[in-house]
Amino acid sequence: MRIREMTESDLPQVLELQGELAFQDWDEKQFLSEIRANYAYCVVSEDGDGECGKVDSHGELLGYAIFHLLGSDSELLSIATKESEQRKGIGTQLLQAGLDKLTEDGDQCFLEVRVGNTKARAFYEKHGFVLYNSRKKYYSDGEDAALYKYSVKLKR
Ligand SMILES: CC(C)(COP(=O)(O)OP(=O)(O)OC[C@H]1O[C@@H](n2cnc3c(N)ncnc32)[C@H](O)[C@@H]1OP(=O)(O)O)[C@@H](O)C(=O)NCCC(=O)NCCS
């Protein structure tokens, strides 16, 4: 298993994984614009070690994450692990790849998540994200959002 930056050729597998988990409904265009944005950091976790540096040689996609690295205030937009591979540490590695980009100058990472997404909330809380607010009826189906932040200083 290895973590590497997402490329356009990962998109079929990324879209398939998103569809399986049904937690988000981004289209290909949205993923493409993230991959191309210079402030976005998009990573995937794939099976195997990759084939001797061949850029287009992809293993099975096990997960992905998308961050916006915006100076002191970064954001985690999306993180997902294939259902059959959950609870094996893949989400942790994807999250760590983004958090490693934060500096120790008081940088923070923000995210919002459905209040009812207990799995993801347990995951974020395990990794030191702190609930700081909520947004009523934030999602189109009327569900509230829980707002979390992670501060680099909390690492210590
Ligand atoms: C949230 C998600 C990315 C976690 O990925 P993962 O690869 O299973 O995470 P890890 O294996 O690294 O889990 C690390 C820790 O998070 C917590 N955690 C993860 N899944 C959990 C669950 N179902 N119930 C309770 N705690 C959980 C645990 O503390 C776990 O450590 P442990 O297994 O030693 O107890 C995954 O559940 C997922 O893809 N969910 C669907 C998509 C989604 O809702 N994404 C978030 C909104 S954008």
The ligand as a Tripos MOL2 file, in Angstrom:
@<TRIPOS>MOLECULE
LIG
   48    50     1     0     0
SMALL
NO_CHARGES

@<TRIPOS>ATOM
      1 C1        -13.9480    8.1190    7.8120 C.3       1 LIG1
      2 C2        -13.1270    7.1070    7.0080 C.3       1 LIG1
      3 C3        -12.3690    7.8450    5.8970 C.3       1 LIG1
      4 C4        -12.0950    6.4430    7.9690 C.3       1 LIG1
      5 O1        -11.2350    5.6360    7.1790 O.3       1 LIG1
      6 P1        -10.5040    4.3200    7.7350 P.3       1 LIG1
      7 O2         -9.5060    3.9280    6.7000 O.co2     1 LIG1
      8 O3        -11.5000    3.2970    8.1380 O.co2     1 LIG1
      9 O4         -9.7990    4.8980    9.0190 O.3       1 LIG1
     10 P2         -8.6790    4.2190    9.9660 P.3       1 LIG1
     11 O5         -8.6570    2.7430    9.7710 O.co2     1 LIG1
     12 O6         -7.4050    4.9550    9.7600 O.co2     1 LIG1
     13 O7         -9.3010    4.5340   11.4100 O.3       1 LIG1
     14 C5         -8.5880    5.2420   12.4110 C.3       1 LIG1
     15 C6         -9.4380    5.3950   13.6500 C.3       1 LIG1
     16 O8        -10.6310    6.1710   13.3810 O.3       1 LIG1
     17 C7        -11.7040    5.6820   14.2100 C.3       1 LIG1
     18 N1        -12.7360    5.0480   13.3840 N.ar      1 LIG1
     19 C8        -12.6700    4.7760   12.0580 C.ar      1 LIG1
     20 N2        -13.8100    4.1640   11.6550 N.ar      1 LIG1
     21 C9        -14.5910    4.0590   12.7440 C.ar      1 LIG1
     22 C10       -15.8840    3.5110   12.9770 C.ar      1 LIG1
     23 N3        -16.5850    2.9070   12.0020 N.pl3     1 LIG1
     24 N4        -16.4000    3.5560   14.2330 N.ar      1 LIG1
     25 C11       -15.7020    4.1360   15.2470 C.ar      1 LIG1
     26 N5        -14.4560    4.6510   15.0910 N.ar      1 LIG1
     27 C12       -13.9180    4.6250   13.8550 C.ar      1 LIG1
     28 C13       -11.0960    4.6080   15.1090 C.3       1 LIG1
     29 O9        -10.5980    5.2680   16.2710 O.3       1 LIG1
     30 C14        -9.9450    4.0920   14.2470 C.3       1 LIG1
     31 O10        -8.9120    3.4740   14.9850 O.3       1 LIG1
     32 P3         -9.0650    1.9050   15.3870 P.3       1 LIG1
     33 O11        -9.4580    1.1660   14.1410 O.co2     1 LIG1
     34 O12        -7.6860    1.5780   15.8860 O.co2     1 LIG1
     35 O13       -10.1220    1.8470   16.4410 O.co2     1 LIG1
     36 C15       -14.0330    5.9640    6.4400 C.3       1 LIG1
     37 O14       -14.8880    5.4980    7.4660 O.3       1 LIG1
     38 C16       -14.8780    6.3600    5.2390 C.2       1 LIG1
     39 O15       -14.4090    6.3240    4.1110 O.2       1 LIG1
     40 N6        -16.1450    6.7330    5.4650 N.am      1 LIG1
     41 C17       -17.0610    7.0330    4.3350 C.3       1 LIG1
     42 C18       -16.7350    8.3600    3.6800 C.3       1 LIG1
     43 C19       -16.9170    9.5050    4.6530 C.2       1 LIG1
     44 O16       -17.9100    9.5890    5.3600 O.2       1 LIG1
     45 N7        -15.9280   10.4280    4.6740 N.am      1 LIG1
     46 C20       -15.9510   11.5580    5.5960 C.3       1 LIG1
     47 C21       -16.7810   12.6790    5.1080 C.3       1 LIG1
     48 S1        -15.9410   13.5990    3.8360 S.3       1 LIG1
@<TRIPOS>BOND
     1     1     2 1
     2     2     3 1
     3     2     4 1
     4     2    36 1
     5     4     5 1
     6     5     6 1
     7     6     7 2
     8     6     8 1
     9     6     9 1
    10     9    10 1
    11    10    11 2
    12    10    12 1
    13    10    13 1
    14    13    14 1
    15    14    15 1
    16    15    16 1
    17    15    30 1
    18    16    17 1
    19    17    18 1
    20    17    28 1
    21    18    19 ar
    22    18    27 ar
    23    19    20 ar
    24    20    21 ar
    25    21    22 ar
    26    21    27 ar
    27    22    23 1
    28    22    24 ar
    29    24    25 ar
    30    25    26 ar
    31    26    27 ar
    32    28    29 1
    33    28    30 1
    34    30    31 1
    35    31    32 1
    36    32    33 2
    37    32    34 1
    38    32    35 1
    39    36    37 1
    40    36    38 1
    41    38    39 2
    42    38    40 1
    43    40    41 1
    44    41    42 1
    45    42    43 1
    46    43    44 2
    47    43    45 1
    48    45    46 1
    49    46    47 1
    50    47    48 1
@<TRIPOS>SUBSTRUCTURE
     1 LIG1         1 GROUP 0 **** ****
